[in-house]
């Protein structure tokens, strides 16, 4: 069977089994389960990676669902006016966190054998080391706020799944996903046909995010 055929079948099966209904039997993360430091974000994502490698889609979905911002949290970052304008876009980008992103991550790890996590604080990088999306996020934040990128990698290989725009709010790590791509200029919102992620590819650091999750992201 061709690679894309079995991968599509696997993702469809996982998404069906690992959807939002699974959350009903898995306890949600408690605030403060992971702290506000860079090592704690890495610990969260190493737990995500281990759950994906175990094919524990129920736990994986709970952890990824905890990364979804609320409208108030988005407003704290970019201001109430922009938050109202861009909330529909964010909802679309964040929807896969409630199930499909977990299925996509399991399938990608199965295919590419990812085995490690890298976390980088993005807001303190020089502009040439930031993606365009990260530069926009930094300009848009209403006050200086640490934000991070996460890469799920295979040691010694150039390929990665990249998730952008992680911030710590109310005891949780939240992600703005790919919202930075849309914050400037304030153009009319256009529908997104498919917020799924492209295939993994070499991550050039400052290049646009090679984010993978059937939406993630971000990050």
C-alpha positions in Angstrom: 0.0 0.0 0.0 1.3 3.4 -0.9 2.6 5.5 2.0 0.0 8.2 1.7 -2.8 5.6 1.5 -2.0 3.8 4.8 -1.2 7.1 6.5 -4.6 8.5 5.5 -6.4 5.3 6.7 -4.5 5.4 10.0 -5.3 9.0 10.6 -9.0 8.5 9.9 -9.1 5.5 12.3 -7.3 7.3 15.0 -9.4 10.4 14.7 -12.6 8.4 15.0 -11.4 6.5 18.1 -9.6 9.4 19.7 -12.1 12.2 19.4 -13.7 14.5 21.9 -15.9 11.7 23.5 -12.7 10.2 24.9 -12.3 13.3 27.1 -15.4 12.2 29.1 -13.4 9.3 30.7 -10.0 10.9 31.1 -9.5 13.5 33.9 -8.5 16.9 32.6 -5.1 18.4 33.5 -5.1 20.4 36.7 -3.8 24.0 36.7 -0.1 24.0 37.5 0.5 20.4 36.4 3.3 22.0 34.3 5.0 25.1 35.5 5.8 28.4 33.6 9.4 27.7 32.7 11.0 26.5 29.5 12.0 23.1 31.0 8.4 22.6 32.1 7.1 23.2 28.5 9.7 20.7 27.3 8.5 18.3 30.0 4.9 18.7 28.8 5.9 18.0 25.2 8.0 15.0 26.2 4.9 13.6 28.0 3.0 14.3 24.8 5.6 12.5 22.7 5.6 9.5 25.1 1.8 9.3 25.0 1.9 9.3 21.2 4.6 6.6 21.1 2.4 4.5 23.4 -0.6 5.2 21.2 -2.4 6.5 24.3 -4.7 8.7 22.3 -7.0 9.3 25.2 -4.3 10.9 27.3 -2.8 12.6 24.3 -6.0 14.3 23.4 -6.5 15.6 27.0 -3.0 17.1 27.0 -3.4 18.7 23.6 -6.9 20.0 24.4 -5.4 21.8 27.5 -3.4 24.0 25.0 -6.5 25.7 23.6 -6.9 29.3 24.7 -10.1 30.9 25.9 -11.4 34.1 24.3 -10.3 36.0 27.5 -6.8 34.6 27.3 -6.5 35.6 23.6 -7.7 39.1 24.6 -5.0 39.3 27.3 -2.4 38.8 24.6 -3.5 40.9 21.6 -6.2 43.2 23.1 -10.0 42.9 23.1 -10.6 44.4 19.7 -8.3 42.1 17.8 -9.3 39.1 19.9 -13.0 39.6 18.9 -11.9 40.0 15.3 -9.6 37.0 15.2 -11.4 34.6 17.6 -13.3 32.8 14.7 -9.9 32.2 13.0 -8.4 31.0 16.2 -11.3 28.6 16.8 -10.7 27.1 13.4 -7.0 26.7 13.9 -7.4 25.3 17.5 -10.3 22.9 16.7 -8.0 19.9 15.9 -6.5 20.1 19.4 -9.7 18.5 20.6 -8.9 15.2 18.8 -7.6 15.1 15.2 -4.2 16.6 16.2 -3.5 13.6 18.4 -4.3 11.2 15.6 -2.0 13.1 13.2 0.8 13.2 15.7 0.6 9.4 16.4 0.6 8.8 12.6 3.6 11.1 12.1 5.6 9.5 14.9 4.8 6.0 13.5 6.1 7.1 10.1 9.1 9.3 11.0 10.1 7.8 14.4 10.4 11.1 16.2 12.1 10.6 19.5 12.9 14.0 21.1 11.5 17.5 21.8 13.2 20.9 21.4 11.9 24.1 22.9 13.0 27.6 22.0 12.0 30.9 23.5 11.1 32.9 20.4 10.5 36.4 21.7 14.1 37.0 22.6 15.6 35.8 19.4 17.0 38.3 16.9 14.6 39.1 14.1 16.5 37.2 11.5 16.1 34.0 13.7 12.4 34.4 14.0 9.8 33.3 11.5 7.7 36.1 10.0 4.8 34.8 12.1 6.8 35.2 15.3 7.8 38.7 14.4 4.1 39.6 13.9 3.2 38.0 17.2 5.9 40.0 19.0 4.6 43.3 17.4 1.0 42.4 18.2 1.3 41.5 21.9 -0.2 44.2 24.1 2.7 43.8 26.6 6.0 41.9 26.5 5.2 38.2 27.0 7.5 35.2 26.7 6.4 32.9 23.9 8.0 29.7 22.6 8.2 27.3 19.7 8.3 23.5 20.0 9.8 21.1 17.6 9.2 17.3 17.8 12.3 15.8 16.1 14.2 12.7 15.4 17.7 13.0 16.7 20.3 13.5 13.9 17.6 14.1 11.3 16.5 17.5 9.7 12.8 16.8 9.8 10.6 18.1 12.5 7.0 18.8 13.4 6.9 22.4 14.5 4.3 24.0 16.8 4.4 27.8 17.4 3.2 30.5 19.8 3.2 28.9 23.2 2.5 31.1 26.2 1.7 30.3 29.9 -1.7 31.4 31.1 -3.7 30.5 34.2 -1.6 27.5 35.1 -1.5 26.0 31.6 0.6 26.1 28.5 -1.6 27.6 25.7 -0.9 27.9 22.0 -1.9 30.5 19.5 -1.0 28.1 16.8 -0.6 29.7 13.4 -2.6 32.8 14.3 0.4 35.1 13.8 0.1 34.5 10.1 -3.2 36.4 10.1 -2.7 39.2 12.6 -1.1 41.7 10.1 -2.4 43.3 8.1 -6.0 43.4 9.3 -7.4 42.0 6.1 -10.9 40.4 5.7 -10.9 36.9 7.1 -11.0 34.2 4.4 -12.1 30.6 5.0 -9.5 28.0 5.5 -10.2 25.0 3.3 -8.2 22.5 5.4 -6.2 23.4 8.5 -4.3 20.1 8.5 -0.6 20.1 8.6 1.7 19.4 5.6 4.1 16.5 5.6 7.2 16.9 7.8 10.0 18.7 6.2 13.4 20.2 7.2 12.8 23.1 9.6 14.9 26.1 8.6 14.5 27.8 12.0 13.4 31.2 10.8 11.4 29.8 7.9 7.6 29.6 8.2 6.4 26.9 10.6 6.4 23.4 9.3 3.6 22.6 11.8 2.1 19.2 11.9 -1.3 18.5 13.4 -4.5 18.2 11.5 -5.2 21.7 12.2 -2.2 21.9 15.6 0.6 24.6 16.2 1.3 26.5 16.4 3.0 26.6 17.4 
